[in-house]
Amino acid sequence: MEMSGTIVDHIIEIKDSLPKKQRQLCNYIVLHSGEAGMMTVAELAQHAGVGTTTVMRLVQDLGYDSYNRLKRDIMSASMRQLGSSYGNRMQTLSFDSKSGKEHTLEHVLTDFRQVSVNLLTQNNQEQFNKAVDLLLKASWINVLGLRSSQVAALYFEYAVGLFYPKVRQLSTEQEYLFDRLLLLHSDDVLLVISQWPCTKKTIDAALVCHRRNIPIILVTNTRINPIAEYASAVIDTDSVSSSSDILPVMAVMEALSYEIGKRTAPQSTENMTALEEMLRENHLILWDSV
């Protein structure tokens, strides 16, 4: 349908002329567009306190032929309102350069402290445990993170690879990404690190795995990430507005690797002991001060 702004803008314009229940539904969508863009008809009706018939009536009144089309546009509008981590960082840099009040290290650590509170939710803890179960159950852990998310993907491979051999990195040699996806099986798992704004190739790769019944674990900075719709586990750092967006993702990678090491002990500790001995014997690491 044609409109000058987003669907949320349109809903704001017309909602006061609608019947009471539809107006109540509109108010919920406007205030919770991110969540509404991820819900089924029944879920939206329940959260808004209306019946499913009210939802479908609004779909028709807004000129849509299906609820899924409306849901897609609500999600798109929410993403546009959200902005991006790039924009937030630019705004922060601009403001801080003018004010000059707070020391940079203090600013970053203060920001991360707040992000840590957002990260440590009951849902994230449940999703974290589910993610680790999927990782350990899989024949192979396949890790994917592109652009700014690549550093977290590479770190996870390094941290877990110290003691757990079943990790494959998909984030390098991107021109062969889909060739390598073809080799994955349903008993594997795809660990995706995808920060907003999302990389299209990452979304496409996750969709390929979903269609082939390969479980997906998503680590993201916003629940409205399109991959969340078909991921088996989603850890949402809720940090898209943070100026230090990569820090909570790295914290999740560290926690995942630590938990895998803990659950696979004593084999994990034996592997790291063997590695340390090999490094020492071959003089690859300086153990003593010179």
ChimeraX commands (.cxc) that place a marker at each C-alpha (Angstrom):
marker #1 position 0.00,0.00,0.00 radius 0.5
marker #1 position 1.14,3.56,-0.72 radius 0.5
marker #1 position 1.78,6.00,2.12 radius 0.5
marker #1 position 4.06,8.97,2.69 radius 0.5
marker #1 position 5.60,7.73,5.96 radius 0.5
marker #1 position 5.80,4.38,7.70 radius 0.5
marker #1 position 2.83,2.24,8.67 radius 0.5
marker #1 position 3.32,3.34,12.28 radius 0.5
marker #1 position 3.07,6.98,11.16 radius 0.5
marker #1 position -0.15,6.11,9.34 radius 0.5
marker #1 position -1.57,4.33,12.39 radius 0.5
marker #1 position -0.86,7.39,14.54 radius 0.5
marker #1 position -2.73,9.56,12.04 radius 0.5
marker #1 position -5.91,7.45,11.88 radius 0.5
marker #1 position -6.13,5.68,15.24 radius 0.5
marker #1 position -8.33,8.27,16.96 radius 0.5
marker #1 position -11.02,7.83,14.31 radius 0.5
marker #1 position -11.24,4.07,14.85 radius 0.5
marker #1 position -13.52,2.11,17.23 radius 0.5
marker #1 position -12.38,1.74,20.84 radius 0.5
marker #1 position -10.86,-1.75,20.58 radius 0.5
marker #1 position -9.02,-0.98,17.35 radius 0.5
marker #1 position -7.75,2.25,18.91 radius 0.5
marker #1 position -6.49,0.25,21.89 radius 0.5
marker #1 position -4.71,-2.12,19.48 radius 0.5
marker #1 position -3.20,0.81,17.56 radius 0.5
marker #1 position -1.86,2.36,20.74 radius 0.5
marker #1 position -0.13,-0.90,21.61 radius 0.5
marker #1 position 1.44,-1.18,18.15 radius 0.5
marker #1 position 2.70,2.40,18.27 radius 0.5
marker #1 position 4.26,1.94,21.71 radius 0.5
marker #1 position 5.65,-1.56,21.05 radius 0.5
marker #1 position 6.29,-1.67,17.31 radius 0.5
marker #1 position 9.46,-3.74,17.70 radius 0.5
marker #1 position 7.70,-6.50,19.62 radius 0.5
marker #1 position 4.50,-6.27,17.52 radius 0.5
marker #1 position 6.50,-6.81,14.36 radius 0.5
marker #1 position 7.53,-10.25,15.68 radius 0.5
marker #1 position 4.15,-11.49,16.99 radius 0.5
marker #1 position 1.51,-13.80,15.62 radius 0.5
marker #1 position -2.10,-12.63,15.42 radius 0.5
marker #1 position -2.91,-14.42,18.68 radius 0.5
marker #1 position 0.14,-13.01,20.48 radius 0.5
marker #1 position -0.59,-9.44,19.37 radius 0.5
marker #1 position -4.23,-9.75,20.41 radius 0.5
marker #1 position -3.25,-11.09,23.84 radius 0.5
marker #1 position -0.64,-8.40,24.52 radius 0.5
marker #1 position -2.92,-5.60,23.32 radius 0.5
marker #1 position -5.89,-6.92,25.31 radius 0.5
marker #1 position -8.19,-7.36,22.30 radius 0.5
marker #1 position -9.61,-10.25,20.30 radius 0.5
marker #1 position -8.05,-11.75,17.19 radius 0.5
marker #1 position -11.03,-10.49,15.17 radius 0.5
marker #1 position -10.04,-6.93,16.14 radius 0.5
marker #1 position -6.55,-7.55,14.81 radius 0.5
marker #1 position -7.83,-8.89,11.50 radius 0.5
marker #1 position -10.34,-6.04,11.20 radius 0.5
marker #1 position -7.49,-3.53,11.61 radius 0.5
marker #1 position -5.49,-5.38,8.95 radius 0.5
marker #1 position -8.38,-4.85,6.50 radius 0.5
marker #1 position -9.01,-1.24,7.55 radius 0.5
marker #1 position -5.34,-0.43,6.93 radius 0.5
marker #1 position -5.67,-1.79,3.39 radius 0.5
marker #1 position -3.66,-5.01,3.77 radius 0.5
marker #1 position -4.62,-8.35,2.27 radius 0.5
marker #1 position -2.82,-10.36,4.97 radius 0.5
marker #1 position -1.56,-9.98,8.51 radius 0.5
marker #1 position 1.95,-11.04,7.51 radius 0.5
marker #1 position 2.26,-8.05,5.16 radius 0.5
marker #1 position 1.21,-5.69,7.94 radius 0.5
marker #1 position 3.62,-7.35,10.37 radius 0.5
marker #1 position 6.48,-6.96,7.88 radius 0.5
marker #1 position 5.79,-3.23,7.51 radius 0.5
marker #1 position 5.54,-2.75,11.28 radius 0.5
marker #1 position 8.94,-4.40,11.69 radius 0.5
marker #1 position 10.38,-2.27,8.91 radius 0.5
marker #1 position 9.05,0.89,10.58 radius 0.5
marker #1 position 10.51,-0.18,13.91 radius 0.5
marker #1 position 13.91,-0.71,12.33 radius 0.5
marker #1 position 13.83,2.74,10.77 radius 0.5
marker #1 position 13.01,4.31,14.13 radius 0.5
marker #1 position 15.76,2.32,15.80 radius 0.5
marker #1 position 18.56,3.84,13.78 radius 0.5
marker #1 position 21.92,2.06,13.83 radius 0.5
marker #1 position 24.97,1.52,15.97 radius 0.5
marker #1 position 26.93,3.62,13.46 radius 0.5
marker #1 position 24.59,6.55,13.90 radius 0.5
marker #1 position 24.60,6.22,17.68 radius 0.5
marker #1 position 28.38,6.14,17.75 radius 0.5
marker #1 position 28.61,9.23,15.53 radius 0.5
marker #1 position 26.17,11.10,17.77 radius 0.5
marker #1 position 28.10,10.10,20.87 radius 0.5
marker #1 position 31.43,11.15,19.38 radius 0.5
marker #1 position 29.97,14.47,18.27 radius 0.5
marker #1 position 28.43,15.18,21.68 radius 0.5
marker #1 position 31.49,14.11,23.68 radius 0.5
marker #1 position 33.87,16.13,21.53 radius 0.5
marker #1 position 31.83,19.25,22.29 radius 0.5
marker #1 position 31.19,18.66,25.98 radius 0.5
marker #1 position 34.58,17.24,26.94 radius 0.5
marker #1 position 33.28,16.50,30.45 radius 0.5
marker #1 position 33.74,12.76,30.85 radius 0.5
marker #1 position 36.95,10.78,30.48 radius 0.5
marker #1 position 36.62,8.36,27.55 radius 0.5
marker #1 position 37.53,5.25,29.56 radius 0.5
marker #1 position 34.99,6.20,32.22 radius 0.5
marker #1 position 32.35,6.80,29.55 radius 0.5
marker #1 position 32.89,3.43,27.88 radius 0.5
marker #1 position 32.88,1.48,31.15 radius 0.5
marker #1 position 29.80,3.32,32.42 radius 0.5
marker #1 position 28.01,2.58,29.17 radius 0.5
marker #1 position 29.03,-1.10,29.33 radius 0.5
marker #1 position 27.80,-1.33,32.92 radius 0.5
marker #1 position 24.32,-0.32,31.76 radius 0.5
marker #1 position 24.46,-2.66,28.79 radius 0.5
marker #1 position 25.40,-5.51,31.13 radius 0.5
marker #1 position 22.20,-4.90,33.09 radius 0.5
marker #1 position 20.20,-5.13,29.84 radius 0.5
marker #1 position 22.01,-8.34,28.92 radius 0.5
marker #1 position 21.51,-10.19,32.20 radius 0.5
marker #1 position 17.79,-10.92,31.87 radius 0.5
marker #1 position 15.97,-14.12,32.78 radius 0.5
marker #1 position 15.14,-14.75,29.14 radius 0.5
marker #1 position 18.77,-14.33,28.04 radius 0.5
marker #1 position 19.92,-16.74,30.73 radius 0.5
marker #1 position 17.41,-19.32,29.53 radius 0.5
marker #1 position 18.39,-18.75,25.90 radius 0.5
marker #1 position 22.07,-18.97,26.86 radius 0.5
marker #1 position 21.58,-22.43,28.41 radius 0.5
marker #1 position 19.59,-23.53,25.37 radius 0.5
marker #1 position 22.36,-22.26,23.09 radius 0.5
marker #1 position 25.06,-24.19,24.95 radius 0.5
marker #1 position 22.95,-27.37,24.80 radius 0.5
marker #1 position 22.65,-26.96,21.02 radius 0.5
marker #1 position 26.37,-26.26,20.63 radius 0.5
marker #1 position 27.43,-29.36,22.55 radius 0.5
marker #1 position 24.85,-31.57,20.85 radius 0.5
marker #1 position 26.00,-30.56,17.35 radius 0.5
marker #1 position 28.41,-32.59,15.26 radius 0.5
marker #1 position 30.00,-29.31,14.16 radius 0.5
marker #1 position 29.68,-25.73,15.41 radius 0.5
marker #1 position 29.70,-23.40,12.41 radius 0.5
marker #1 position 30.40,-19.77,13.29 radius 0.5
marker #1 position 29.36,-16.82,11.13 radius 0.5
marker #1 position 29.89,-13.11,11.70 radius 0.5
marker #1 position 30.48,-10.59,8.93 radius 0.5
marker #1 position 31.69,-6.98,8.89 radius 0.5
marker #1 position 31.81,-5.63,12.47 radius 0.5
marker #1 position 30.59,-8.96,13.86 radius 0.5
marker #1 position 33.52,-10.89,12.40 radius 0.5
marker #1 position 35.84,-10.09,15.30 radius 0.5
marker #1 position 33.43,-11.80,17.73 radius 0.5
marker #1 position 33.14,-14.85,15.46 radius 0.5
marker #1 position 36.91,-15.15,15.19 radius 0.5
marker #1 position 37.33,-14.79,18.95 radius 0.5
marker #1 position 34.81,-17.55,19.65 radius 0.5
marker #1 position 36.64,-19.89,17.29 radius 0.5
marker #1 position 39.94,-19.11,19.03 radius 0.5
marker #1 position 38.60,-19.39,22.59 radius 0.5
marker #1 position 36.71,-22.66,22.07 radius 0.5
marker #1 position 39.29,-24.09,19.69 radius 0.5
marker #1 position 41.82,-24.21,22.53 radius 0.5
marker #1 position 40.07,-27.29,23.91 radius 0.5
marker #1 position 37.14,-28.22,21.61 radius 0.5
marker #1 position 37.93,-29.32,18.03 radius 0.5
marker #1 position 34.44,-29.29,16.49 radius 0.5
marker #1 position 34.39,-25.63,15.38 radius 0.5
marker #1 position 34.35,-24.40,11.78 radius 0.5
marker #1 position 34.78,-20.75,10.81 radius 0.5
marker #1 position 32.51,-19.44,8.03 radius 0.5
marker #1 position 33.34,-15.74,8.42 radius 0.5
marker #1 position 36.42,-15.73,6.20 radius 0.5
marker #1 position 36.54,-16.25,2.43 radius 0.5
marker #1 position 33.03,-14.88,2.09 radius 0.5
marker #1 position 32.92,-15.57,-1.65 radius 0.5
marker #1 position 32.74,-19.29,-0.79 radius 0.5
marker #1 position 30.25,-18.93,2.06 radius 0.5
marker #1 position 27.31,-20.59,0.33 radius 0.5
marker #1 position 29.51,-23.35,-1.04 radius 0.5
marker #1 position 30.46,-24.19,2.54 radius 0.5
marker #1 position 26.86,-23.97,3.76 radius 0.5
marker #1 position 26.05,-26.77,1.32 radius 0.5
marker #1 position 28.26,-29.10,3.37 radius 0.5
marker #1 position 26.33,-28.52,6.61 radius 0.5
marker #1 position 23.92,-31.16,7.92 radius 0.5
marker #1 position 20.89,-31.09,10.21 radius 0.5
marker #1 position 22.99,-32.41,13.13 radius 0.5
marker #1 position 25.26,-29.34,12.87 radius 0.5
marker #1 position 24.50,-25.90,14.31 radius 0.5
marker #1 position 25.01,-22.37,12.99 radius 0.5
marker #1 position 26.14,-19.77,15.52 radius 0.5
marker #1 position 25.39,-16.36,14.00 radius 0.5
marker #1 position 26.62,-13.04,15.34 radius 0.5
marker #1 position 24.52,-10.39,13.64 radius 0.5
marker #1 position 24.49,-6.78,14.80 radius 0.5
marker #1 position 22.07,-4.11,13.66 radius 0.5
marker #1 position 22.23,-2.87,10.93 radius 0.5
marker #1 position 22.22,-6.47,9.69 radius 0.5
marker #1 position 24.38,-7.66,6.81 radius 0.5
marker #1 position 22.21,-9.05,4.02 radius 0.5
marker #1 position 24.58,-11.94,3.30 radius 0.5
marker #1 position 24.31,-13.04,6.94 radius 0.5
marker #1 position 20.51,-13.02,6.77 radius 0.5
marker #1 position 20.55,-14.96,3.49 radius 0.5
marker #1 position 22.99,-17.53,4.92 radius 0.5
marker #1 position 20.82,-18.05,8.02 radius 0.5
marker #1 position 17.74,-18.49,5.83 radius 0.5
marker #1 position 19.53,-21.17,3.78 radius 0.5
marker #1 position 20.34,-23.06,6.99 radius 0.5
marker #1 position 16.79,-22.66,8.28 radius 0.5
marker #1 position 15.36,-24.14,5.08 radius 0.5
marker #1 position 17.74,-27.10,5.46 radius 0.5
marker #1 position 16.63,-27.70,9.08 radius 0.5
marker #1 position 19.96,-26.68,10.57 radius 0.5
marker #1 position 19.49,-25.18,14.07 radius 0.5
marker #1 position 20.49,-21.52,14.39 radius 0.5
marker #1 position 21.78,-19.69,17.47 radius 0.5
marker #1 position 21.60,-15.90,17.10 radius 0.5
marker #1 position 23.59,-13.41,19.13 radius 0.5
marker #1 position 22.34,-9.93,18.28 radius 0.5
marker #1 position 21.91,-6.44,19.64 radius 0.5
marker #1 position 18.18,-6.21,18.93 radius 0.5
marker #1 position 15.30,-8.68,18.98 radius 0.5
marker #1 position 13.92,-7.29,15.72 radius 0.5
marker #1 position 16.83,-8.80,13.83 radius 0.5
marker #1 position 15.12,-10.74,10.97 radius 0.5
marker #1 position 17.06,-13.91,11.83 radius 0.5
marker #1 position 15.35,-14.06,15.25 radius 0.5
marker #1 position 12.15,-15.23,13.57 radius 0.5
marker #1 position 13.59,-18.66,12.78 radius 0.5
marker #1 position 16.46,-19.02,15.28 radius 0.5
marker #1 position 16.32,-21.87,17.82 radius 0.5
marker #1 position 17.94,-19.66,20.48 radius 0.5
marker #1 position 18.33,-15.86,20.59 radius 0.5
marker #1 position 20.63,-13.96,22.94 radius 0.5
marker #1 position 19.73,-10.28,22.67 radius 0.5
marker #1 position 22.24,-7.84,24.19 radius 0.5
marker #1 position 19.73,-4.99,23.69 radius 0.5
marker #1 position 22.67,-2.68,22.96 radius 0.5
marker #1 position 21.87,-1.12,19.61 radius 0.5
marker #1 position 21.82,2.33,21.21 radius 0.5
marker #1 position 25.13,1.77,22.98 radius 0.5
marker #1 position 28.31,3.47,21.79 radius 0.5
marker #1 position 30.31,0.36,22.81 radius 0.5
marker #1 position 28.18,-2.15,20.95 radius 0.5
marker #1 position 30.78,-4.90,20.43 radius 0.5
marker #1 position 31.62,-5.27,24.15 radius 0.5
marker #1 position 28.43,-7.12,25.20 radius 0.5
marker #1 position 28.73,-9.43,22.20 radius 0.5
marker #1 position 32.32,-10.27,23.15 radius 0.5
marker #1 position 31.10,-10.92,26.70 radius 0.5
marker #1 position 28.57,-13.43,25.34 radius 0.5
marker #1 position 31.29,-15.15,23.28 radius 0.5
marker #1 position 33.49,-15.37,26.37 radius 0.5
marker #1 position 30.64,-16.79,28.46 radius 0.5
marker #1 position 29.72,-19.37,25.80 radius 0.5
marker #1 position 33.31,-20.56,25.46 radius 0.5
marker #1 position 33.71,-20.74,29.26 radius 0.5
marker #1 position 30.51,-22.74,29.68 radius 0.5
marker #1 position 31.52,-25.18,26.94 radius 0.5
marker #1 position 34.89,-25.63,28.64 radius 0.5
marker #1 position 33.20,-26.19,32.00 radius 0.5
marker #1 position 30.77,-28.77,30.66 radius 0.5
marker #1 position 33.45,-30.68,28.73 radius 0.5
marker #1 position 35.90,-30.88,31.64 radius 0.5
marker #1 position 38.15,-32.68,32.39 radius 0.5
marker #1 position 38.83,-33.19,28.66 radius 0.5
marker #1 position 38.93,-29.44,28.07 radius 0.5
marker #1 position 41.45,-28.81,30.83 radius 0.5
marker #1 position 43.57,-31.75,29.70 radius 0.5
marker #1 position 43.65,-30.35,26.17 radius 0.5
marker #1 position 44.75,-26.92,27.40 radius 0.5
marker #1 position 47.42,-28.48,29.61 radius 0.5
marker #1 position 48.77,-30.40,26.63 radius 0.5
marker #1 position 48.78,-27.23,24.54 radius 0.5
marker #1 position 50.65,-25.32,27.22 radius 0.5
marker #1 position 53.28,-28.05,27.45 radius 0.5
marker #1 position 53.76,-28.08,23.67 radius 0.5
marker #1 position 54.18,-24.29,23.57 radius 0.5
marker #1 position 56.69,-24.49,26.40 radius 0.5
marker #1 position 58.69,-27.31,24.81 radius 0.5
marker #1 position 58.92,-25.53,21.48 radius 0.5
marker #1 position 59.75,-22.15,23.04 radius 0.5
marker #1 position 56.79,-20.52,21.28 radius 0.5
marker #1 position 55.82,-18.42,24.28 radius 0.5
marker #1 position 57.95,-16.35,26.62 radius 0.5
marker #1 position 57.15,-17.75,30.05 radius 0.5
marker #1 position 59.76,-15.88,32.07 radius 0.5
marker #1 position 60.80,-12.26,32.02 radius 0.5
marker #1 position 64.00,-11.60,30.09 radius 0.5
marker link #1:1,2 radius 0.2
marker link #1:2,3 radius 0.2
marker link #1:3,4 radius 0.2
marker link #1:4,5 radius 0.2
marker link #1:5,6 radius 0.2
marker link #1:6,7 radius 0.2
marker link #1:7,8 radius 0.2
marker link #1:8,9 radius 0.2
marker link #1:9,10 radius 0.2
marker link #1:10,11 radius 0.2
marker link #1:11,12 radius 0.2
marker link #1:12,13 radius 0.2
marker link #1:13,14 radius 0.2
marker link #1:14,15 radius 0.2
marker link #1:15,16 radius 0.2
marker link #1:16,17 radius 0.2
marker link #1:17,18 radius 0.2
marker link #1:18,19 radius 0.2
marker link #1:19,20 radius 0.2
marker link #1:20,21 radius 0.2
marker link #1:21,22 radius 0.2
marker link #1:22,23 radius 0.2
marker link #1:23,24 radius 0.2
marker link #1:24,25 radius 0.2
marker link #1:25,26 radius 0.2
marker link #1:26,27 radius 0.2
marker link #1:27,28 radius 0.2
marker link #1:28,29 radius 0.2
marker link #1:29,30 radius 0.2
marker link #1:30,31 radius 0.2
marker link #1:31,32 radius 0.2
marker link #1:32,33 radius 0.2
marker link #1:33,34 radius 0.2
marker link #1:34,35 radius 0.2
marker link #1:35,36 radius 0.2
marker link #1:36,37 radius 0.2
marker link #1:37,38 radius 0.2
marker link #1:38,39 radius 0.2
marker link #1:39,40 radius 0.2
marker link #1:40,41 radius 0.2
marker link #1:41,42 radius 0.2
marker link #1:42,43 radius 0.2
marker link #1:43,44 radius 0.2
marker link #1:44,45 radius 0.2
marker link #1:45,46 radius 0.2
marker link #1:46,47 radius 0.2
marker link #1:47,48 radius 0.2
marker link #1:48,49 radius 0.2
marker link #1:49,50 radius 0.2
marker link #1:50,51 radius 0.2
marker link #1:51,52 radius 0.2
marker link #1:52,53 radius 0.2
marker link #1:53,54 radius 0.2
marker link #1:54,55 radius 0.2
marker link #1:55,56 radius 0.2
marker link #1:56,57 radius 0.2
marker link #1:57,58 radius 0.2
marker link #1:58,59 radius 0.2
marker link #1:59,60 radius 0.2
marker link #1:60,61 radius 0.2
marker link #1:61,62 radius 0.2
marker link #1:62,63 radius 0.2
marker link #1:63,64 radius 0.2
marker link #1:64,65 radius 0.2
marker link #1:65,66 radius 0.2
marker link #1:66,67 radius 0.2
marker link #1:67,68 radius 0.2
marker link #1:68,69 radius 0.2
marker link #1:69,70 radius 0.2
marker link #1:70,71 radius 0.2
marker link #1:71,72 radius 0.2
marker link #1:72,73 radius 0.2
marker link #1:73,74 radius 0.2
marker link #1:74,75 radius 0.2
marker link #1:75,76 radius 0.2
marker link #1:76,77 radius 0.2
marker link #1:77,78 radius 0.2
marker link #1:78,79 radius 0.2
marker link #1:79,80 radius 0.2
marker link #1:80,81 radius 0.2
marker link #1:81,82 radius 0.2
marker link #1:82,83 radius 0.2
marker link #1:83,84 radius 0.2
marker link #1:84,85 radius 0.2
marker link #1:85,86 radius 0.2
marker link #1:86,87 radius 0.2
marker link #1:87,88 radius 0.2
marker link #1:88,89 radius 0.2
marker link #1:89,90 radius 0.2
marker link #1:90,91 radius 0.2
marker link #1:91,92 radius 0.2
marker link #1:92,93 radius 0.2
marker link #1:93,94 radius 0.2
marker link #1:94,95 radius 0.2
marker link #1:95,96 radius 0.2
marker link #1:96,97 radius 0.2
marker link #1:97,98 radius 0.2
marker link #1:98,99 radius 0.2
marker link #1:99,100 radius 0.2
marker link #1:100,101 radius 0.2
marker link #1:101,102 radius 0.2
marker link #1:102,103 radius 0.2
marker link #1:103,104 radius 0.2
marker link #1:104,105 radius 0.2
marker link #1:105,106 radius 0.2
marker link #1:106,107 radius 0.2
marker link #1:107,108 radius 0.2
marker link #1:108,109 radius 0.2
marker link #1:109,110 radius 0.2
marker link #1:110,111 radius 0.2
marker link #1:111,112 radius 0.2
marker link #1:112,113 radius 0.2
marker link #1:113,114 radius 0.2
marker link #1:114,115 radius 0.2
marker link #1:115,116 radius 0.2
marker link #1:116,117 radius 0.2
marker link #1:117,118 radius 0.2
marker link #1:118,119 radius 0.2
marker link #1:119,120 radius 0.2
marker link #1:120,121 radius 0.2
marker link #1:121,122 radius 0.2
marker link #1:122,123 radius 0.2
marker link #1:123,124 radius 0.2
marker link #1:124,125 radius 0.2
marker link #1:125,126 radius 0.2
marker link #1:126,127 radius 0.2
marker link #1:127,128 radius 0.2
marker link #1:128,129 radius 0.2
marker link #1:129,130 radius 0.2
marker link #1:130,131 radius 0.2
marker link #1:131,132 radius 0.2
marker link #1:132,133 radius 0.2
marker link #1:133,134 radius 0.2
marker link #1:134,135 radius 0.2
marker link #1:135,136 radius 0.2
marker link #1:136,137 radius 0.2
marker link #1:137,138 radius 0.2
marker link #1:138,139 radius 0.2
marker link #1:139,140 radius 0.2
marker link #1:140,141 radius 0.2
marker link #1:141,142 radius 0.2
marker link #1:142,143 radius 0.2
marker link #1:143,144 radius 0.2
marker link #1:144,145 radius 0.2
marker link #1:145,146 radius 0.2
marker link #1:146,147 radius 0.2
marker link #1:147,148 radius 0.2
marker link #1:148,149 radius 0.2
marker link #1:149,150 radius 0.2
marker link #1:150,151 radius 0.2
marker link #1:151,152 radius 0.2
marker link #1:152,153 radius 0.2
marker link #1:153,154 radius 0.2
marker link #1:154,155 radius 0.2
marker link #1:155,156 radius 0.2
marker link #1:156,157 radius 0.2
marker link #1:157,158 radius 0.2
marker link #1:158,159 radius 0.2
marker link #1:159,160 radius 0.2
marker link #1:160,161 radius 0.2
marker link #1:161,162 radius 0.2
marker link #1:162,163 radius 0.2
marker link #1:163,164 radius 0.2
marker link #1:164,165 radius 0.2
marker link #1:165,166 radius 0.2
marker link #1:166,167 radius 0.2
marker link #1:167,168 radius 0.2
marker link #1:168,169 radius 0.2
marker link #1:169,170 radius 0.2
marker link #1:170,171 radius 0.2
marker link #1:171,172 radius 0.2
marker link #1:172,173 radius 0.2
marker link #1:173,174 radius 0.2
marker link #1:174,175 radius 0.2
marker link #1:175,176 radius 0.2
marker link #1:176,177 radius 0.2
marker link #1:177,178 radius 0.2
marker link #1:178,179 radius 0.2
marker link #1:179,180 radius 0.2
marker link #1:180,181 radius 0.2
marker link #1:181,182 radius 0.2
marker link #1:182,183 radius 0.2
marker link #1:183,184 radius 0.2
marker link #1:184,185 radius 0.2
marker link #1:185,186 radius 0.2
marker link #1:186,187 radius 0.2
marker link #1:187,188 radius 0.2
marker link #1:188,189 radius 0.2
marker link #1:189,190 radius 0.2
marker link #1:190,191 radius 0.2
marker link #1:191,192 radius 0.2
marker link #1:192,193 radius 0.2
marker link #1:193,194 radius 0.2
marker link #1:194,195 radius 0.2
marker link #1:195,196 radius 0.2
marker link #1:196,197 radius 0.2
marker link #1:197,198 radius 0.2
marker link #1:198,199 radius 0.2
marker link #1:199,200 radius 0.2
marker link #1:200,201 radius 0.2
marker link #1:201,202 radius 0.2
marker link #1:202,203 radius 0.2
marker link #1:203,204 radius 0.2
marker link #1:204,205 radius 0.2
marker link #1:205,206 radius 0.2
marker link #1:206,207 radius 0.2
marker link #1:207,208 radius 0.2
marker link #1:208,209 radius 0.2
marker link #1:209,210 radius 0.2
marker link #1:210,211 radius 0.2
marker link #1:211,212 radius 0.2
marker link #1:212,213 radius 0.2
marker link #1:213,214 radius 0.2
marker link #1:214,215 radius 0.2
marker link #1:215,216 radius 0.2
marker link #1:216,217 radius 0.2
marker link #1:217,218 radius 0.2
marker link #1:218,219 radius 0.2
marker link #1:219,220 radius 0.2
marker link #1:220,221 radius 0.2
marker link #1:221,222 radius 0.2
marker link #1:222,223 radius 0.2
marker link #1:223,224 radius 0.2
marker link #1:224,225 radius 0.2
marker link #1:225,226 radius 0.2
marker link #1:226,227 radius 0.2
marker link #1:227,228 radius 0.2
marker link #1:228,229 radius 0.2
marker link #1:229,230 radius 0.2
marker link #1:230,231 radius 0.2
marker link #1:231,232 radius 0.2
marker link #1:232,233 radius 0.2
marker link #1:233,234 radius 0.2
marker link #1:234,235 radius 0.2
marker link #1:235,236 radius 0.2
marker link #1:236,237 radius 0.2
marker link #1:237,238 radius 0.2
marker link #1:238,239 radius 0.2
marker link #1:239,240 radius 0.2
marker link #1:240,241 radius 0.2
marker link #1:241,242 radius 0.2
marker link #1:242,243 radius 0.2
marker link #1:243,244 radius 0.2
marker link #1:244,245 radius 0.2
marker link #1:245,246 radius 0.2
marker link #1:246,247 radius 0.2
marker link #1:247,248 radius 0.2
marker link #1:248,249 radius 0.2
marker link #1:249,250 radius 0.2
marker link #1:250,251 radius 0.2
marker link #1:251,252 radius 0.2
marker link #1:252,253 radius 0.2
marker link #1:253,254 radius 0.2
marker link #1:254,255 radius 0.2
marker link #1:255,256 radius 0.2
marker link #1:256,257 radius 0.2
marker link #1:257,258 radius 0.2
marker link #1:258,259 radius 0.2
marker link #1:259,260 radius 0.2
marker link #1:260,261 radius 0.2
marker link #1:261,262 radius 0.2
marker link #1:262,263 radius 0.2
marker link #1:263,264 radius 0.2
marker link #1:264,265 radius 0.2
marker link #1:265,266 radius 0.2
marker link #1:266,267 radius 0.2
marker link #1:267,268 radius 0.2
marker link #1:268,269 radius 0.2
marker link #1:269,270 radius 0.2
marker link #1:270,271 radius 0.2
marker link #1:271,272 radius 0.2
marker link #1:272,273 radius 0.2
marker link #1:273,274 radius 0.2
marker link #1:274,275 radius 0.2
marker link #1:275,276 radius 0.2
marker link #1:276,277 radius 0.2
marker link #1:277,278 radius 0.2
marker link #1:278,279 radius 0.2
marker link #1:279,280 radius 0.2
marker link #1:280,281 radius 0.2
marker link #1:281,282 radius 0.2
marker link #1:282,283 radius 0.2
marker link #1:283,284 radius 0.2
marker link #1:284,285 radius 0.2
marker link #1:285,286 radius 0.2
marker link #1:286,287 radius 0.2
marker link #1:287,288 radius 0.2
marker link #1:288,289 radius 0.2
marker link #1:289,290 radius 0.2
view
